[in-house]
Amino acid sequence: MKMIMVVYNEAIDVEVMEILEGCGLVNYTKINRVHGKGTTSGTHLASQVWPGQNKILYVACDDKQVEQVVSGVTNLRKTLGKEGVKAFVMPLEQIT
């Protein structure tokens, strides 16, 4: 099992959720109103100077689904350019 963390601009929430749906993943944890700064996506602090916010999505899944999600995020990055979406894959040792 792996844990995927997807960090993305709130403006592309529908597209990110479509990736999960396409992979058959229905269980996730979503954190809204995340602020941060990325090299390619810029600063998002939900202020007048730095508008916009990010979201974080956590998904526990098997290795096959990891490949599908990462592929979907990679394709989305190519399509959207600077909108900002990244996937991080971490080992998941235990679910209780």
Backbone as JSON, one array per atom type, in Angstrom:
{
  "sequence": "MKMIMVVYNEAIDVEVMEILEGCGLVNYTKINRVHGKGTTSGTHLASQVWPGQNKILYVACDDKQVEQVVSGVTNLRKTLGKEGVKAFVMPLEQIT",
  "N": [[0.84, -1.19, 0.0], [0.31, 2.27, -0.59], [0.53, 5.8, 0.1], [-0.85, 8.49, -1.45], [-0.27, 11.88, -1.91], [-1.84, 14.58, -3.15], [-1.32, 17.77, -4.2], [-2.87, 20.72, -5.09], [-4.14, 23.43, -7.13], [-7.07, 25.1, -6.16], [-8.8, 25.7, -8.21], [-8.84, 23.62, -10.01], [-10.21, 21.48, -8.98], [-12.33, 19.79, -9.85], [-11.18, 18.45, -12.05], [-9.09, 17.02, -10.8], [-10.54, 15.34, -9.1], [-11.85, 13.83, -11.01], [-9.76, 12.3, -11.97], [-9.31, 10.55, -9.79], [-11.79, 9.23, -9.74], [-11.71, 7.97, -12.24], [-9.8, 6.08, -11.73], [-11.05, 4.38, -10.1], [-11.11, 4.96, -7.41], [-12.62, 5.71, -4.38], [-12.4, 6.45, -1.78], [-11.01, 8.92, 0.24], [-9.17, 11.66, 1.7], [-9.72, 15.06, 1.97], [-8.28, 18.22, 2.16], [-9.15, 21.49, 2.49], [-8.54, 24.95, 1.61], [-5.69, 25.48, 1.68], [-2.6, 27.03, 2.0], [0.27, 28.19, 0.2], [3.44, 28.07, -1.61], [4.72, 27.57, -4.79], [7.3, 26.63, -7.11], [6.64, 26.63, -9.87], [3.91, 27.12, -9.83], [3.39, 29.4, -8.37], [2.53, 31.76, -5.72], [0.03, 31.18, -3.32], [-2.04, 32.55, -1.17], [-4.54, 33.31, -0.45], [-5.1, 36.04, -0.36], [-5.41, 39.59, -1.17], [-3.11, 40.35, -2.45], [-1.8, 37.94, -3.0], [-3.71, 35.99, -4.45], [-5.97, 33.13, -4.47], [-6.05, 29.62, -3.53], [-4.92, 26.44, -2.35], [-5.56, 22.87, -2.42], [-5.34, 19.81, -0.61], [-5.13, 16.4, -1.2], [-5.45, 13.24, 0.13], [-4.82, 9.86, -0.51], [-5.13, 6.49, 0.07], [-3.88, 3.6, -1.43], [-3.41, 0.73, -3.65], [-0.43, -0.48, -5.42], [-0.92, -0.57, -8.22], [-3.01, 1.25, -8.58], [-1.69, 3.52, -7.74], [0.1, 4.0, -9.86], [-1.78, 4.64, -11.84], [-2.98, 6.99, -10.82], [-0.76, 8.72, -10.61], [-0.02, 8.85, -13.3], [-2.33, 10.08, -14.32], [-2.16, 12.58, -12.99], [0.25, 13.51, -14.04], [-0.45, 13.79, -16.76], [-2.43, 15.75, -16.47], [-0.89, 17.87, -15.54], [0.6, 18.4, -17.84], [-1.43, 19.28, -19.52], [-2.56, 21.53, -18.2], [-0.49, 23.22, -17.49], [0.68, 25.93, -15.79], [-1.18, 25.9, -13.69], [-0.91, 24.3, -11.42], [-0.36, 21.37, -9.94], [0.62, 18.57, -8.14], [1.82, 15.3, -7.4], [2.66, 13.26, -4.68], [4.2, 10.35, -3.6], [4.1, 8.1, -0.97], [5.34, 5.59, 1.31], [3.04, 3.38, 2.88], [2.64, 2.05, 5.85], [0.85, 0.93, 7.7], [-2.6, 0.45, 8.3], [-5.11, 1.1, 10.5]],
  "CA": [[0.0, 0.0, 0.0], [0.99, 3.58, -0.66], [-0.27, 6.99, 0.34], [-0.59, 9.55, -2.43], [-0.69, 13.22, -1.52], [-1.95, 15.44, -4.33], [-1.45, 19.18, -3.84], [-3.32, 21.33, -6.34], [-4.88, 24.68, -7.13], [-8.49, 24.86, -5.95], [-9.52, 25.92, -9.47], [-8.89, 22.39, -10.8], [-10.73, 20.41, -8.12], [-13.12, 18.84, -10.65], [-10.26, 17.63, -12.85], [-8.38, 16.1, -9.91], [-11.5, 14.34, -8.64], [-12.1, 12.95, -12.16], [-8.65, 11.34, -12.0], [-9.61, 9.52, -8.79], [-12.95, 8.48, -10.22], [-11.26, 7.15, -13.34], [-8.97, 5.01, -11.17], [-11.9, 3.56, -9.23], [-10.87, 5.3, -6.01], [-13.74, 6.45, -3.81], [-12.06, 6.86, -0.41], [-9.94, 9.92, 0.26], [-9.28, 12.76, 2.65], [-9.43, 16.31, 1.27], [-8.08, 19.38, 3.02], [-9.39, 22.72, 1.74], [-7.94, 26.21, 2.08], [-4.27, 25.3, 1.97], [-1.81, 28.12, 1.45], [1.64, 27.81, -0.06], [4.16, 28.66, -2.72], [5.4, 26.59, -5.63], [8.2, 27.21, -8.09], [5.95, 26.87, -11.14], [2.51, 27.53, -9.65], [3.31, 30.7, -7.72], [2.11, 31.87, -4.32], [-1.42, 31.18, -3.07], [-2.25, 32.85, 0.24], [-5.92, 33.77, -0.29], [-5.11, 37.46, -0.03], [-5.51, 40.42, -2.36], [-1.81, 40.36, -3.11], [-1.55, 36.57, -3.44], [-5.02, 35.31, -4.47], [-6.02, 31.68, -4.72], [-5.73, 28.67, -2.48], [-4.7, 25.07, -2.8], [-6.19, 21.78, -1.69], [-4.52, 18.6, -0.49], [-5.93, 15.18, -1.25], [-4.72, 12.04, 0.55], [-5.48, 8.65, -0.97], [-4.43, 5.23, 0.32], [-4.22, 2.7, -2.52], [-2.4, -0.27, -4.01], [0.58, -0.01, -6.38], [-1.5, -0.37, -9.55], [-3.76, 2.51, -8.55], [-0.69, 4.6, -7.65], [0.55, 4.26, -11.22], [-2.86, 5.29, -12.56], [-3.14, 8.36, -10.31], [0.42, 9.49, -11.01], [-0.15, 9.07, -14.74], [-3.38, 11.09, -14.48], [-1.64, 13.89, -12.55], [1.25, 13.9, -15.03], [-1.18, 14.27, -17.94], [-3.09, 17.0, -16.11], [0.16, 18.9, -15.51], [0.91, 18.75, -19.23], [-2.58, 19.98, -20.08], [-2.86, 22.8, -17.53], [0.68, 24.07, -17.35], [1.01, 26.6, -14.54], [-2.24, 25.87, -12.68], [-0.33, 23.76, -10.2], [-0.8, 20.1, -9.38], [1.73, 17.64, -7.95], [1.51, 14.1, -6.63], [3.76, 12.73, -3.89], [3.89, 8.99, -3.21], [4.79, 7.73, 0.27], [4.98, 4.25, 1.77], [2.0, 3.31, 3.9], [3.01, 0.84, 6.58], [-0.22, 0.31, 8.47], [-3.92, 1.08, 8.39], [-5.83, 0.47, 11.62]],
  "C": [[0.87, 1.24, 0.0], [-0.01, 4.66, -0.29], [0.14, 8.02, -0.72], [-1.11, 10.86, -1.85], [-0.68, 14.06, -2.79], [-2.2, 16.86, -3.82], [-1.78, 19.92, -5.13], [-4.09, 22.62, -6.1], [-6.37, 24.36, -7.01], [-9.31, 24.97, -7.23], [-9.66, 24.64, -10.29], [-9.39, 21.2, -9.99], [-11.5, 19.36, -8.92], [-12.21, 17.9, -11.43], [-9.53, 16.6, -11.99], [-9.32, 14.99, -9.43], [-11.85, 13.36, -9.77], [-10.99, 11.92, -12.3], [-8.92, 10.21, -11.02], [-10.74, 8.61, -9.25], [-12.54, 7.51, -11.33], [-10.4, 5.97, -12.9], [-9.77, 4.09, -10.25], [-11.69, 3.82, -7.76], [-12.02, 6.15, -5.48], [-13.45, 6.95, -2.4], [-10.87, 7.8, -0.44], [-10.18, 10.88, 1.41], [-8.86, 14.02, 1.92], [-9.33, 17.43, 2.3], [-8.21, 20.62, 2.14], [-8.63, 23.88, 2.37], [-6.49, 26.05, 2.54], [-3.5, 26.41, 1.28], [-0.38, 27.64, 1.22], [2.22, 28.5, -1.27], [4.88, 27.56, -3.47], [6.25, 27.29, -6.68], [7.48, 27.55, -9.39], [4.54, 27.41, -10.96], [2.35, 28.88, -8.98], [2.83, 30.61, -6.29], [0.6, 31.94, -4.24], [-1.64, 31.35, -1.57], [-3.64, 33.38, 0.53], [-6.0, 35.22, 0.16], [-5.25, 38.27, -1.31], [-4.21, 40.43, -3.15], [-1.5, 38.99, -3.72], [-2.85, 35.78, -3.44], [-4.89, 33.81, -4.72], [-5.61, 30.87, -3.52], [-5.49, 27.31, -3.12], [-5.56, 24.11, -1.99], [-5.18, 20.65, -1.61], [-5.46, 17.42, -0.43], [-5.03, 14.02, -0.86], [-5.51, 10.82, 0.12], [-4.58, 7.46, -0.65], [-4.86, 4.24, -0.77], [-3.1, 1.7, -2.79], [-1.49, 0.27, -5.12], [0.01, 0.25, -7.77], [-2.25, 0.96, -9.62], [-2.81, 3.71, -8.43], [-0.24, 4.99, -9.05], [-0.51, 5.02, -12.01], [-3.02, 6.75, -12.12], [-1.97, 9.23, -10.76], [0.38, 9.8, -12.5], [-1.2, 10.15, -15.02], [-2.91, 12.48, -14.1], [-0.6, 14.4, -13.55], [0.59, 14.46, -16.28], [-1.87, 15.6, -17.67], [-2.08, 18.14, -16.07], [0.52, 19.35, -16.92], [-0.19, 19.6, -19.85], [-2.73, 21.39, -19.51], [-1.67, 23.73, -17.37], [0.87, 24.62, -15.96], [-0.07, 26.55, -13.47], [-1.76, 25.28, -11.36], [-1.01, 22.51, -9.7], [0.42, 19.19, -9.3], [1.24, 16.46, -7.12], [2.78, 13.62, -5.94], [3.34, 11.34, -3.41], [4.75, 8.6, -2.02], [4.42, 6.3, 0.66], [3.92, 4.35, 2.87], [2.18, 1.98, 4.63], [1.84, 0.16, 7.28], [-1.49, 1.13, 8.39], [-4.65, 0.36, 9.5], [-7.18, 1.1, 11.81]]
}
